[in-house]
Amino acid sequence: MKEIRNVAIIAHVDHGKTTLVNQLLVDSGTFRENEQIQDRMMDSNDIERERGITILAKTTAINYKGARINILDTPGHADFGGEVERIMHMVDGVLLVVDAFEGTMPQTRFVLKKALEAGVKPIVIVNKVDRPHADPKRALDEVLDLFIELGAPDEFLDFKAVFVSALKGTSSYDPDIETQKPGMDPVFETIMSEIPAPDTDSESPLQFQPALLDYNDFVGKIGIGRIAKGKIHVNDMVTCCRLDGTTKNFRIQKLYGFLGLKRLEIEEADAGDIVGIAGIPDLMVGETICNMGREDRLPILRIDEPTLQMTFGTNSSPLSGRDGKFLTARQIEERLFKETQRDVSLKVERVPNSETWIVSGRGELHLSILIETMRREGFELEVSKPKVIVKEIDGVKCEPFEDVQIDLPEEFVGSIMESLGSRGGELIHMTYDEANVRLQYVIPSRGLLGFVSNFMTLTKGYGMINHTFKEFRPIVKSQIGERAIGVLVSSDSGQATPYAIQHVEDRGTLFIEPGVDIYEGMIIGENKYDMDLVVTPVKAKNLTNMRSAGKDNTVVLKAPRKMTLEKCLDYINTDELVEITPNVIRMRKKILDTAERKKYEAKQRSEANQ
């Protein structure tokens, strides 16, 4: 029987996990010599490649000197931490990747904590040793300090370390960059010598537990996990022990193995193998697949609860239907529920008697990537401002709090501390080094809504911010997360004209340019003051015998502020929506009619004063 090693690659976002997997795949001889290979090949969808992040955990396998190494590439971003947690049940060891320049970061702590809790053996990979000003020894010391701080057992403190440049494809056992040599043999050899082989009890009754879900249109749901005990064959009749305590018999229709970037159909698999199975349409993460009549449940896997929710709805703007292919409530609902088949951290609930849904996820990035994916597929929809999910714990209403770590030049410290203070942030620690100041805060999650895009402006792009979920605490009574500044709202529908925009732009900063289609109630800019202002951006210049029609051509306008999807979701207040179509993203008021909106706002003020 072939030797097996099951390892996960874990790290802070952007420390080079996927590039390392790339290099391991190339170096292992898994590909033919004439095969086309691209950078970060494990990031398979367009959004992952554009943003340089891993969104969904990926499974691959490498053949090395007669052994099979199964590798799971995990997300590094906090919003996708649930994937990391479940994967720990599929592996016997982890490669903890740390940037030789940045050292340990908030997500390094989070993913290592998950690995230590699961009792899987770590190997430290210090990456980017060729980066300017990199200090591999300091990074390694920080990792050791983190192990001690997290209470790692003594046998894990004596971890093995390998120093690599995943980008250049070099590695060494020594931190000295002069010792770097082409190839990844030190990584492979350390995996084979340090990571224990899985328990391969093939003779016992079957136990298989999916930790990840995939989906395709031909076979439906595919459960991916490690076979804990026994053997599994295509066409076997097996029992699924459901999460609610019931059981259901079904036939294994397809069995998948992994090699390189390919998912291969196989006929059988043994204990220790990581495989995908298809055959039960409503399979859930954490259920146990057993031989019929030999039901023996594995402990249920914990799935992180959503912390943020927003309302999705059909597009109700006057410009609805111009861009998209999929507009109806039925099409949007089908697409949302299809996403829940693959993404177990996502929850979707229809609002009764309406064309809206409450969609709950792990964070702004998690939900914005779903919206961006739907937009690219041709959907039109409107979404509300994200809001945190409140939980009741021992009769007390609690909200999520986050650990925040900020690195920035000293000149911006004052404005950032003032901004975080107004959002309910509590400064825990402040340290200085030669170039930057590091601030560590604990802040309500809603205090971070709308802050990240504002942060880049306040620090002129020089700041770095990382945050990760800490715990639920009693609600802080204050208005946190609402935009303090007012907006410019259109009072008319039509096309924006240079003449009208020239007169409006003195009132604030515009988000539109001439020629853009506008409707009443659409947000076209930001006011200078803390109140909304109704303006007319579609007024044309009156032409008379005394004036030349060509005078408009000499109008010089300021460049509008570009608003991306994330910036729009950050920017809007609770009385506003973001309209999303395949080609355009607009912000608007929930109540479009100016007179109706004024009545509603007056009523709200009256109720607040009583």
C-alpha positions as CSV (number, residue, x, y, z in Angstrom):
1,M,0.0,0.0,0.0
2,K,1.3,3.5,-0.9
3,E,2.6,5.7,1.9
4,I,0.3,8.7,2.5
5,R,0.8,12.1,4.1
6,N,-2.1,14.5,4.7
7,V,-1.1,18.1,5.2
8,A,-2.8,21.5,5.2
9,I,-1.0,24.8,4.3
10,I,-2.1,27.6,6.7
11,A,-1.0,31.2,7.0
12,H,-1.9,34.8,7.2
13,V,-3.4,36.3,4.0
14,D,-0.8,37.0,1.4
15,H,2.1,35.2,3.0
16,G,2.5,32.9,0.0
17,K,0.5,29.7,0.6
18,T,-0.8,29.3,-2.9
19,T,2.5,30.2,-4.5
20,L,4.2,27.6,-2.4
21,V,1.6,24.9,-3.4
22,N,2.3,26.0,-7.0
23,Q,6.0,25.4,-6.6
24,L,5.5,22.0,-4.8
25,L,3.3,20.9,-7.7
26,V,5.8,22.0,-10.3
27,D,8.8,20.5,-8.4
28,S,7.3,17.1,-7.7
29,G,7.1,16.2,-11.4
30,T,3.3,16.0,-11.2
31,F,3.0,17.8,-14.6
32,R,4.3,16.7,-18.0
33,E,7.2,18.7,-19.3
34,N,5.1,20.3,-22.1
35,E,2.1,21.1,-19.8
36,Q,1.2,24.8,-19.6
37,I,1.5,25.9,-16.0
38,Q,0.3,29.3,-14.6
39,D,1.1,31.2,-11.4
40,R,-1.1,30.5,-8.4
41,M,-2.9,27.7,-10.3
42,M,-4.8,26.6,-7.2
43,D,-6.7,29.9,-7.3
44,S,-9.1,28.7,-9.9
45,N,-11.7,31.4,-10.2
46,D,-11.3,34.9,-11.7
47,I,-12.0,36.7,-8.5
48,E,-9.4,34.7,-6.6
49,R,-6.8,35.4,-9.3
50,E,-7.7,39.2,-9.5
51,R,-7.5,39.8,-5.8
52,G,-4.6,37.4,-5.1
53,I,-6.5,35.6,-2.3
54,T,-7.8,32.1,-1.7
55,I,-11.6,32.0,-1.1
56,L,-12.3,28.3,-1.0
57,A,-10.1,25.5,0.3
58,K,-8.6,23.4,-2.5
59,T,-7.5,19.8,-2.4
60,T,-4.6,18.5,-4.5
61,A,-2.1,15.6,-4.3
62,I,1.5,15.1,-5.2
63,N,3.4,11.9,-5.9
64,Y,6.9,12.1,-4.3
65,K,9.4,9.2,-4.3
66,G,6.6,6.6,-4.3
67,A,4.5,8.3,-1.6
68,R,1.3,10.3,-2.0
69,I,1.2,13.7,-0.3
70,N,-2.4,15.1,-0.1
71,I,-2.2,18.9,0.3
72,L,-5.1,21.3,1.3
73,D,-4.6,24.9,0.4
74,T,-6.6,27.0,2.8
75,P,-7.9,30.6,2.8
76,G,-5.9,33.1,4.8
77,H,-8.6,35.7,5.2
78,A,-10.6,35.9,8.5
79,D,-14.0,35.7,6.7
80,F,-13.1,32.2,5.5
81,G,-11.7,30.9,8.8
82,G,-14.4,28.2,9.0
83,E,-12.8,26.4,6.1
84,V,-9.5,26.2,8.0
85,E,-11.2,24.8,11.2
86,R,-12.9,21.9,9.4
87,I,-9.8,21.0,7.4
88,M,-7.9,20.3,10.5
89,H,-10.0,17.1,10.9
90,M,-8.7,15.8,7.5
91,V,-4.9,16.2,8.1
92,D,-2.2,14.9,10.3
93,G,0.1,17.9,10.0
94,V,0.3,21.6,8.8
95,L,2.8,23.7,7.0
96,L,2.6,27.1,8.8
97,V,3.8,29.7,6.2
98,V,5.2,32.9,7.7
99,D,6.5,35.9,5.7
100,A,10.2,36.5,6.5
101,F,9.6,40.3,6.5
102,E,6.2,40.7,8.2
103,G,6.6,37.9,10.7
104,T,3.6,36.6,12.6
105,M,0.3,38.5,11.9
106,P,-3.3,38.2,13.4
107,Q,-4.4,35.4,11.0
108,T,-1.1,33.5,11.7
109,R,-2.3,33.4,15.3
110,F,-5.8,32.3,14.4
111,V,-4.8,29.5,12.0
112,L,-2.1,28.2,14.4
113,K,-4.5,28.2,17.3
114,K,-6.9,26.0,15.2
115,A,-4.1,23.6,14.3
116,L,-2.9,23.3,18.0
117,E,-6.5,22.7,19.2
118,A,-6.9,19.9,16.6
119,G,-3.5,18.4,17.8
120,V,-2.0,18.3,14.3
121,K,1.8,18.5,14.0
122,P,3.2,21.8,12.6
123,I,6.2,22.4,10.3
124,V,7.2,26.1,9.9
125,I,7.9,27.4,6.4
126,V,9.6,30.9,6.5
127,N,8.7,32.2,3.0
128,K,10.0,35.3,1.0
129,V,13.5,35.1,2.4
130,D,14.7,37.0,-0.7
131,R,12.4,39.9,0.1
132,P,14.3,43.2,0.7
133,H,14.8,43.8,4.5
134,A,13.6,40.2,5.3
135,D,14.7,38.8,8.6
136,P,14.1,35.1,8.7
137,K,15.6,34.6,12.2
138,R,13.4,37.3,13.7
139,A,10.3,35.7,12.0
140,L,11.3,32.3,13.4
141,D,11.7,33.8,16.9
142,E,8.2,35.4,16.6
143,V,6.7,32.0,15.6
144,L,8.3,30.4,18.7
145,D,6.9,33.1,20.9
146,L,3.5,32.6,19.4
147,F,3.7,28.8,20.0
148,I,4.6,29.4,23.7
149,E,1.8,32.1,24.0
150,L,-0.8,29.7,22.6
151,G,0.3,27.0,25.0
152,A,1.6,24.5,22.5
153,P,2.7,21.1,23.9
154,D,6.4,20.6,24.5
155,E,6.8,18.2,21.5
156,F,5.5,20.9,19.2
157,L,7.9,23.6,20.4
158,D,10.7,21.6,18.9
159,F,9.3,22.2,15.4
160,K,11.3,21.9,12.2
161,A,11.7,24.9,10.0
162,V,12.5,25.3,6.3
163,F,13.4,28.6,4.6
164,V,12.1,29.2,1.1
165,S,11.4,31.6,-1.7
166,A,8.3,30.1,-3.2
167,L,8.4,32.7,-6.0
168,K,11.9,31.8,-7.1
169,G,11.5,28.1,-6.3
170,T,14.5,27.8,-3.9
171,S,14.7,26.3,-0.4
172,S,17.1,25.5,2.4
173,Y,17.3,24.3,6.0
174,D,19.3,27.4,6.9
175,P,18.1,31.0,7.4
176,D,21.2,32.3,5.5
177,I,20.0,33.3,2.0
178,E,23.3,32.2,0.5
179,T,22.3,28.5,1.2
180,Q,19.2,28.7,-0.9
181,K,19.2,26.1,-3.7
182,P,16.7,25.4,-6.5
183,G,14.0,22.9,-5.7
184,M,11.7,22.1,-2.8
185,D,13.3,18.9,-1.6
186,P,13.8,20.2,2.0
187,V,10.1,20.8,2.2
188,F,9.2,17.3,0.8
189,E,11.8,15.6,3.0
190,T,10.6,17.4,6.2
191,I,6.9,16.4,5.4
192,M,7.9,12.8,5.0
193,S,10.0,12.6,8.1
194,E,8.0,14.8,10.5
195,I,4.3,14.4,9.6
196,P,2.9,11.1,10.8
197,A,1.1,8.8,8.3
198,P,-2.7,8.6,8.8
199,D,-4.2,5.7,10.7
200,T,-5.0,3.2,7.9
201,D,-7.5,0.8,9.6
202,S,-8.9,-0.6,6.4
203,E,-10.4,-3.7,8.0
204,S,-12.9,-1.9,10.3
205,P,-16.4,-0.8,9.2
206,L,-16.5,2.4,7.1
207,Q,-16.3,5.9,8.7
208,F,-16.2,8.9,6.4
209,Q,-17.1,12.5,7.3
210,P,-17.2,15.3,4.7
211,A,-15.5,18.5,5.9
212,L,-15.9,20.4,2.6
213,L,-18.6,20.5,0.0
214,D,-18.3,21.0,-3.8
215,Y,-21.1,21.0,-6.3
216,N,-21.5,20.3,-10.0
217,D,-24.5,20.2,-12.3
218,F,-24.0,16.5,-13.2
219,V,-23.8,14.8,-9.9
220,G,-25.0,17.5,-7.5
221,K,-23.3,17.8,-4.1
222,I,-19.8,16.3,-3.6
223,G,-18.6,15.7,0.0
224,I,-14.9,15.9,0.4
225,G,-13.2,14.4,3.5
226,R,-10.8,11.8,4.8
227,I,-11.8,8.2,5.2
228,A,-11.3,7.6,8.9
229,K,-11.8,3.8,8.8
230,G,-12.6,1.0,6.3
231,K,-12.8,1.0,2.5
232,I,-15.3,2.6,0.1
233,H,-16.2,1.5,-3.4
234,V,-18.4,2.9,-6.2
235,N,-21.9,1.5,-6.1
236,D,-21.6,0.5,-2.4
237,M,-24.9,0.9,-0.5
238,V,-24.1,3.0,2.6
239,T,-25.8,4.8,5.4
240,C,-25.6,8.5,6.1
241,C,-26.0,9.4,9.8
242,R,-27.7,12.8,9.6
243,L,-27.0,15.8,11.9
244,D,-30.6,15.6,13.3
245,G,-30.0,12.0,14.5
246,T,-31.8,10.2,11.6
247,T,-30.2,7.9,9.1
248,K,-30.6,7.6,5.3
249,N,-29.4,4.8,2.9
250,F,-28.0,5.7,-0.5
251,R,-25.6,4.4,-3.2
252,I,-22.2,5.8,-3.9
253,Q,-22.6,7.1,-7.5
254,K,-19.2,8.6,-8.0
255,L,-15.9,8.5,-6.1
256,Y,-13.2,11.1,-6.8
257,G,-9.5,11.2,-6.0
258,F,-7.1,14.1,-6.5
259,L,-3.8,14.5,-8.4
260,G,-2.2,17.8,-9.3
261,L,-5.1,20.0,-10.5
262,K,-7.2,17.1,-11.7
263,R,-10.2,15.5,-9.9
264,L,-10.1,11.8,-11.0
265,E,-12.9,9.3,-11.0
266,I,-11.7,6.2,-9.0
267,E,-13.3,2.9,-8.2
268,E,-12.3,2.4,-4.5
269,A,-10.4,4.1,-1.7
270,D,-8.9,3.1,1.7
271,A,-8.7,4.6,5.2
272,G,-6.4,7.6,5.2
273,D,-7.3,8.7,1.6
274,I,-8.8,12.1,1.0
275,V,-11.7,11.6,-1.5
276,G,-14.9,13.2,-2.8
277,I,-18.2,11.2,-2.9
278,A,-21.4,11.8,-4.7
279,G,-24.8,10.2,-4.4
280,I,-26.8,12.0,-1.7
281,P,-28.3,15.3,-2.9
282,D,-28.7,16.9,0.6
283,L,-25.4,15.8,2.1
284,M,-24.1,18.2,4.9
285,V,-20.7,18.9,6.4
286,G,-20.1,16.8,9.6
287,E,-22.5,13.9,8.7
288,T,-21.0,10.4,8.9
289,I,-21.1,7.9,6.1
290,C,-21.0,4.2,7.4
291,N,-21.6,0.7,6.2
292,M,-25.3,-0.3,6.3
293,G,-26.1,-1.8,9.6
294,R,-22.8,-0.7,11.1
295,E,-23.7,2.9,12.1
296,D,-20.9,4.6,14.1
297,R,-21.1,8.3,14.2
298,L,-18.0,10.6,14.3
299,P,-18.1,13.7,16.4
300,I,-20.0,16.5,14.6
301,L,-17.8,19.2,13.1
302,R,-18.4,22.7,14.4
303,I,-19.2,25.3,11.7
304,D,-18.6,28.9,12.5
305,E,-21.8,30.9,12.9
306,P,-22.3,33.9,10.5
307,T,-21.5,37.3,12.1
308,L,-22.9,39.6,9.4
309,Q,-26.1,39.8,7.4
310,M,-27.6,41.9,4.6
311,T,-30.8,42.0,2.6
312,F,-30.7,41.0,-1.1
313,G,-33.7,42.0,-3.2
314,T,-34.9,42.2,-6.8
315,N,-33.8,45.4,-8.5
316,S,-36.6,48.0,-8.0
317,S,-34.8,51.0,-9.6
318,P,-36.3,52.8,-12.7
319,L,-33.3,51.5,-14.7
320,S,-34.0,47.8,-13.9
321,G,-33.6,45.3,-16.7
322,R,-31.3,47.3,-18.9
323,D,-28.1,45.3,-18.2
324,G,-28.9,41.9,-16.6
325,K,-30.1,38.5,-17.8
326,F,-31.4,37.3,-14.5
327,L,-33.8,39.7,-12.8
328,T,-36.7,37.7,-11.2
329,A,-37.1,36.6,-7.6
330,R,-37.2,33.0,-8.7
331,Q,-33.8,33.3,-10.5
332,I,-32.2,35.1,-7.6
333,E,-33.5,32.7,-5.0
334,E,-32.3,29.6,-7.0
335,R,-28.9,31.1,-7.3
336,L,-28.6,32.0,-3.6
337,F,-29.8,28.5,-2.5
338,K,-27.4,26.9,-4.9
339,E,-24.5,28.9,-3.2
340,T,-25.5,27.4,0.2
341,Q,-25.0,23.9,-1.3
342,R,-21.3,24.7,-1.6
343,D,-20.7,27.3,1.1
344,V,-21.7,26.0,4.5
345,S,-20.9,29.3,6.2
346,L,-23.7,31.0,4.2
347,K,-27.3,31.2,5.4
348,V,-30.2,32.4,3.2
349,E,-33.8,33.1,4.5
350,R,-36.7,34.4,2.4
351,V,-38.5,37.4,3.9
352,P,-42.2,36.4,3.9
353,N,-44.5,38.1,1.3
354,S,-41.6,39.9,-0.3
355,E,-39.0,39.6,-3.0
356,T,-36.1,40.0,-0.5
357,W,-33.8,37.5,1.3
358,I,-31.7,37.9,4.4
359,V,-28.3,36.6,3.5
360,S,-25.9,35.9,6.5
361,G,-22.2,35.3,6.1
362,R,-18.8,35.5,7.9
363,G,-17.9,39.1,7.0
364,E,-18.1,41.9,4.4
365,L,-15.6,40.2,2.1
366,H,-17.5,36.9,2.2
367,L,-20.7,38.6,1.2
368,S,-19.2,41.1,-1.3
369,I,-17.5,38.2,-3.2
370,L,-20.9,36.4,-3.5
371,I,-22.4,39.7,-4.9
372,E,-19.5,40.2,-7.3
373,T,-19.8,36.6,-8.5
374,M,-23.6,37.0,-9.2
375,R,-23.0,40.3,-10.9
376,R,-20.5,38.7,-13.3
377,E,-23.0,35.9,-14.0
378,G,-25.5,38.5,-15.3
379,F,-27.7,39.1,-12.2
380,E,-29.3,42.4,-11.3
381,L,-30.2,42.9,-7.6
382,E,-30.2,45.5,-4.8
383,V,-28.6,45.0,-1.4
384,S,-28.8,46.8,1.9
385,K,-26.1,48.0,4.3
386,P,-24.5,45.0,6.1
387,K,-25.3,44.7,9.8
388,V,-23.9,42.5,12.6
389,I,-25.9,39.6,13.9
390,V,-26.8,40.0,17.6
391,K,-26.9,36.8,19.8
392,E,-28.5,36.3,23.1
393,I,-26.1,34.7,25.6
394,D,-27.5,34.0,29.1
395,G,-30.3,36.5,28.6
396,V,-27.9,39.3,27.5
397,K,-27.9,40.6,24.0
398,C,-24.3,40.4,22.6
399,E,-22.6,41.5,19.5
400,P,-19.3,40.3,17.8
401,F,-16.0,42.0,18.7
402,E,-12.8,41.8,16.7
403,D,-9.1,42.0,17.3
404,V,-7.6,44.7,15.0
405,Q,-3.9,45.1,14.3
406,I,-2.8,48.2,12.4
407,D,0.7,49.1,11.1
408,L,1.1,52.6,9.8
409,P,3.6,55.6,9.7
410,E,3.6,57.7,12.9
411,E,2.2,60.8,11.2
412,F,-1.2,59.1,10.7
413,V,-1.6,57.7,14.3
414,G,-3.6,60.6,15.6
415,S,-6.3,60.5,12.9
416,I,-6.7,56.7,13.1
417,M,-6.9,56.7,16.9
418,E,-9.6,59.4,16.8
419,S,-11.5,57.5,14.1
420,L,-11.4,54.2,16.0
421,G,-12.2,55.9,19.3
422,S,-15.4,57.3,17.8
423,R,-16.3,53.7,16.6
424,G,-16.1,52.1,20.0
425,G,-12.5,50.9,19.7
426,E,-10.4,50.2,22.8
427,L,-6.6,50.5,22.4
428,I,-4.9,47.5,23.9
429,H,-1.2,47.9,22.9
430,M,1.0,50.3,21.0
431,T,4.5,49.6,19.8
432,Y,7.1,51.5,17.7
433,D,9.8,50.2,15.4
434,E,12.1,52.0,13.0
435,A,9.6,52.7,10.3
436,N,6.1,52.1,11.7
437,V,3.8,52.2,14.7
438,R,1.7,49.1,15.5
439,L,-1.7,49.6,17.1
440,Q,-3.7,46.7,18.6
441,Y,-7.4,47.3,19.2
442,V,-10.5,45.5,20.3
443,I,-13.6,46.9,18.6
444,P,-17.2,46.0,17.9
445,S,-17.5,44.4,14.4
446,R,-20.0,47.1,13.4
447,G,-17.4,49.7,14.2
448,L,-15.4,48.3,11.3
449,L,-18.2,48.5,8.8
450,G,-17.2,51.3,6.4
451,F,-13.9,51.8,8.2
452,V,-11.5,49.9,5.9
453,S,-12.0,52.1,2.8
454,N,-11.9,55.2,5.0
455,F,-8.6,53.8,6.6
456,M,-6.8,53.7,3.2
457,T,-7.8,57.4,2.7
458,L,-6.7,58.5,6.2
459,T,-3.3,56.7,5.8
460,K,-2.9,57.7,2.1
461,G,-2.4,54.1,1.3
462,Y,0.5,53.5,3.6
463,G,-1.4,51.7,6.4
464,M,-2.0,48.0,6.8
465,I,-5.0,46.7,8.7
466,N,-5.8,43.1,9.8
467,H,-8.7,42.0,11.9
468,T,-10.1,38.7,13.1
469,F,-13.2,37.7,15.2
470,K,-12.5,37.6,18.9
471,E,-15.7,36.9,20.8
472,F,-19.3,38.0,21.6
473,R,-19.7,40.7,24.2
474,P,-22.7,42.7,25.5
475,I,-23.9,45.4,23.1
476,V,-22.2,48.8,23.3
477,K,-25.0,51.4,23.4
478,S,-24.0,53.9,20.8
479,Q,-24.5,54.8,17.1
480,I,-21.5,53.1,15.6
481,G,-21.0,52.4,11.9
482,E,-23.2,55.1,10.4
483,R,-21.7,57.5,7.9
484,A,-21.5,61.0,9.5
485,I,-21.4,63.0,6.3
486,G,-24.4,63.7,4.1
487,V,-24.9,62.8,0.4
488,L,-26.0,64.6,-2.8
489,V,-29.3,63.0,-4.0
490,S,-30.8,63.6,-7.5
491,S,-34.2,65.2,-7.7
492,D,-34.7,64.3,-11.4
493,S,-34.4,61.6,-13.9
494,G,-32.5,61.8,-17.2
495,Q,-28.9,62.1,-18.3
496,A,-26.3,64.1,-16.3
497,T,-25.2,67.2,-18.2
498,P,-21.9,69.1,-17.9
499,Y,-23.7,72.4,-17.3
500,A,-25.7,70.9,-14.3
501,I,-22.7,69.1,-12.9
502,Q,-20.6,72.2,-13.0
503,H,-23.1,73.9,-10.6
504,V,-23.5,70.9,-8.3
505,E,-19.8,70.0,-7.8
506,D,-19.2,73.1,-5.6
507,R,-21.5,71.4,-3.1
508,G,-19.2,68.4,-2.5
509,T,-17.5,65.4,-4.2
510,L,-19.3,63.8,-7.2
511,F,-19.5,60.0,-8.0
512,I,-20.8,60.5,-11.6
513,E,-19.7,62.1,-14.8
514,P,-21.7,63.7,-17.7
515,G,-23.7,61.4,-19.9
516,V,-24.6,59.0,-17.1
517,D,-28.2,57.9,-16.7
518,I,-29.7,59.3,-13.4
519,Y,-33.0,58.8,-11.6
520,E,-34.8,60.5,-8.8
521,G,-33.4,59.3,-5.4
522,M,-30.1,58.2,-6.8
523,I,-27.0,59.2,-4.8
524,I,-24.7,61.1,-7.1
525,G,-22.1,62.5,-4.7
526,E,-21.0,63.4,-1.1
527,N,-22.1,66.6,0.6
528,K,-19.6,68.9,2.4
529,Y,-21.9,68.8,5.4
530,D,-23.6,66.2,7.7
531,M,-27.0,66.5,6.0
532,D,-28.4,65.1,2.7
533,L,-28.9,67.7,-0.1
534,V,-31.3,67.3,-3.0
535,V,-29.7,68.6,-6.3
536,T,-30.5,68.7,-10.0
537,P,-27.7,67.0,-12.1
538,V,-29.7,66.8,-15.4
539,K,-30.5,70.5,-16.1
540,A,-29.6,71.6,-19.6
541,K,-28.4,75.1,-20.4
542,N,-31.0,77.4,-22.0
543,L,-30.0,78.5,-25.5
544,T,-30.9,82.0,-26.7
545,N,-29.7,84.2,-29.5
546,M,-27.3,85.8,-27.1
547,R,-25.5,82.6,-26.1
548,S,-23.5,80.1,-28.1
549,A,-24.5,76.4,-27.8
550,G,-20.8,75.5,-28.1
551,K,-19.9,77.1,-24.7
552,D,-20.6,73.9,-22.9
553,N,-17.6,72.3,-24.5
554,T,-15.3,74.5,-22.5
555,V,-16.7,73.3,-19.1
556,V,-13.8,71.8,-17.0
557,L,-15.0,69.3,-14.4
558,K,-13.2,67.6,-11.6
559,A,-12.7,63.8,-11.9
560,P,-15.4,61.9,-10.0
561,R,-14.6,59.6,-7.1
562,K,-14.6,56.0,-8.3
563,M,-16.8,53.8,-6.1
564,T,-16.1,50.0,-6.2
565,L,-18.6,47.5,-4.8
566,E,-16.8,47.2,-1.5
567,K,-16.6,51.0,-1.1
568,C,-20.3,51.3,-1.9
569,L,-21.3,48.7,0.7
570,D,-19.0,50.4,3.2
571,Y,-20.4,53.8,2.4
572,I,-24.2,53.5,2.5
573,N,-26.3,54.1,5.6
574,T,-29.3,52.1,6.7
575,D,-31.8,54.2,4.7
576,E,-29.9,53.5,1.4
577,L,-29.3,50.6,-1.0
578,V,-26.7,49.5,-3.5
579,E,-28.1,48.7,-7.0
580,I,-25.9,46.1,-8.7
581,T,-26.0,45.2,-12.4
582,P,-23.5,43.4,-14.7
583,N,-22.1,46.8,-15.9
584,V,-23.1,49.4,-13.3
585,I,-23.0,49.9,-9.5
586,R,-25.2,52.7,-8.2
587,M,-26.1,53.9,-4.7
588,R,-29.7,55.1,-4.0
589,K,-32.1,56.0,-1.3
590,K,-34.6,53.3,-0.3
591,I,-37.4,55.8,-0.8
592,L,-36.8,57.3,-4.2
593,D,-39.6,60.0,-4.3
594,T,-38.2,63.2,-2.8
595,A,-41.5,64.3,-1.2
596,E,-42.2,60.9,0.3
597,R,-38.7,60.6,1.6
598,K,-38.9,64.0,3.4
599,K,-42.2,63.0,5.0
600,Y,-40.6,59.7,6.2
601,E,-37.5,61.5,7.6
602,A,-39.7,64.1,9.4
603,K,-41.7,61.3,11.0
604,Q,-38.5,59.5,12.1
605,R,-37.2,62.7,13.7
606,S,-40.5,63.3,15.5
607,E,-40.5,59.7,16.9
608,A,-36.9,60.0,18.0
609,N,-37.6,63.3,19.9
610,Q,-40.6,61.8,21.8
